[in-house]
Amino acid sequence: MSAQNSKGIQTLLDAEREAQKIVQKAREYRSKRVKDARSEAQKEIDDYRKQKEDEFHKFEKEHTSGNKKAEEDAAQDADDQVQAIKSAGDKQGQHVVDDLLRVVTDVRPEVPDRVAQAQA
């Protein structure tokens, strides 16, 4: 009987070793699948990030061009106004300078009304 028990025990030990090998292979397979899943998920994240960045750059480009147009319009309007002021200065400038010089150099002292009333 001991030979039979020994043979039965040996069979159980062999079965346990085989089961351990199967479990080890399953663990290796699972860890490989987890690594593959992580790398695949990271790739999907990177693709999604790139897609959203492209959408953002497109959106930014569309809306920034409107601002550039507004800036160009404002600059053109400012240039037009400066030109109008320069044109008015060229036309009326000498007359204004002459009037200022005449008023400053042609002094006509007058007694204020208040002072004149007090003396009378």
C-alpha positions as CSV (number, residue, x, y, z in Angstrom):
1,M,0.0,0.0,0.0
2,S,2.8,2.4,0.6
3,A,3.8,2.1,-3.0
4,Q,0.3,3.0,-4.0
5,N,0.2,5.9,-1.5
6,S,3.6,7.0,-2.7
7,K,2.5,6.8,-6.3
8,G,-0.7,8.8,-5.5
9,I,1.2,11.4,-3.6
10,Q,3.7,11.7,-6.5
11,T,0.7,12.1,-8.9
12,L,-0.7,14.9,-6.6
13,L,2.7,16.6,-6.5
14,D,3.0,16.4,-10.3
15,A,-0.5,17.8,-10.7
16,E,0.3,20.6,-8.2
17,R,3.5,21.5,-10.1
18,E,1.5,21.5,-13.4
19,A,-1.1,23.7,-11.8
20,Q,1.6,26.1,-10.6
21,K,3.0,26.3,-14.1
22,I,-0.5,27.1,-15.5
23,V,-1.1,29.7,-12.8
24,Q,2.4,31.3,-13.5
25,K,1.6,31.4,-17.3
26,A,-1.8,33.0,-16.5
27,R,-0.1,35.6,-14.3
28,E,2.5,36.4,-17.0
29,Y,-0.3,36.6,-19.6
30,R,-2.3,38.8,-17.4
31,S,0.6,41.2,-16.6
32,K,1.4,41.3,-20.4
33,R,-2.2,42.1,-21.2
34,V,-2.2,44.9,-18.5
35,K,1.0,46.4,-20.0
36,D,-0.5,46.2,-23.5
37,A,-3.7,47.8,-22.3
38,R,-1.8,50.6,-20.6
39,S,0.3,51.3,-23.7
40,E,-2.8,51.1,-25.9
41,A,-4.7,53.5,-23.5
42,Q,-1.7,55.9,-23.5
43,K,-1.6,55.8,-27.3
44,E,-5.4,56.6,-27.4
45,I,-4.8,59.4,-24.9
46,D,-2.0,60.9,-27.0
47,D,-4.1,60.7,-30.2
48,Y,-7.1,62.3,-28.4
49,R,-4.8,65.1,-27.0
50,K,-3.3,65.7,-30.5
51,Q,-6.8,65.9,-32.0
52,K,-8.0,68.4,-29.4
53,E,-4.9,70.5,-29.7
54,D,-5.4,70.6,-33.5
55,E,-9.0,71.7,-33.0
56,F,-7.9,74.3,-30.5
57,H,-5.2,75.7,-32.9
58,K,-7.8,75.8,-35.7
59,F,-10.3,77.6,-33.4
60,E,-7.6,80.0,-32.3
61,K,-6.5,80.7,-35.8
62,E,-10.1,81.4,-36.9
63,H,-10.8,83.8,-34.1
64,T,-7.4,85.5,-34.0
65,S,-7.7,86.5,-37.6
66,G,-10.8,88.5,-36.6
67,N,-8.8,90.3,-34.0
68,K,-6.1,91.1,-36.5
69,K,-8.7,92.5,-38.9
70,A,-10.1,94.7,-36.1
71,E,-6.6,95.8,-35.2
72,E,-5.9,96.7,-38.9
73,D,-9.2,98.6,-39.2
74,A,-8.4,100.5,-36.0
75,A,-4.9,101.3,-37.2
76,Q,-6.3,102.5,-40.5
77,D,-8.9,104.6,-38.8
78,A,-6.3,106.2,-36.5
79,D,-4.0,106.9,-39.5
80,D,-7.0,108.6,-41.3
81,Q,-7.7,110.8,-38.3
82,V,-4.1,111.8,-38.0
83,Q,-4.0,112.7,-41.7
84,A,-7.2,114.8,-41.2
85,I,-5.6,116.6,-38.2
86,K,-2.4,117.3,-40.2
87,S,-4.5,118.5,-43.1
88,A,-6.4,120.9,-40.9
89,G,-3.2,122.0,-39.3
90,D,-1.6,122.7,-42.7
91,K,-4.7,124.7,-43.8
92,Q,-5.4,126.7,-40.6
93,G,-2.0,126.5,-38.8
94,Q,-0.5,129.7,-40.1
95,H,-3.7,131.7,-39.4
96,V,-3.8,130.4,-35.8
97,V,-0.2,131.3,-35.3
98,D,-0.7,134.8,-36.7
99,D,-3.8,135.3,-34.4
100,L,-1.8,134.1,-31.3
101,L,1.1,136.4,-32.1
102,R,-1.2,139.3,-32.7
103,V,-3.1,138.9,-29.5
104,V,0.1,138.4,-27.5
105,T,2.0,141.3,-29.0
106,D,-0.9,143.8,-29.4
107,V,-1.6,144.6,-25.7
108,R,-4.6,146.9,-25.0
109,P,-4.9,147.5,-21.3
110,E,-8.5,148.1,-20.1
111,V,-9.8,148.9,-16.7
112,P,-12.1,146.1,-15.5
113,D,-15.8,147.1,-15.0
114,R,-15.7,146.4,-11.3
115,V,-12.8,148.8,-10.8
116,A,-14.4,151.4,-13.0
117,Q,-17.7,151.3,-11.1
118,A,-16.0,151.6,-7.7
119,Q,-14.2,154.8,-8.8
120,A,-17.3,156.4,-10.1
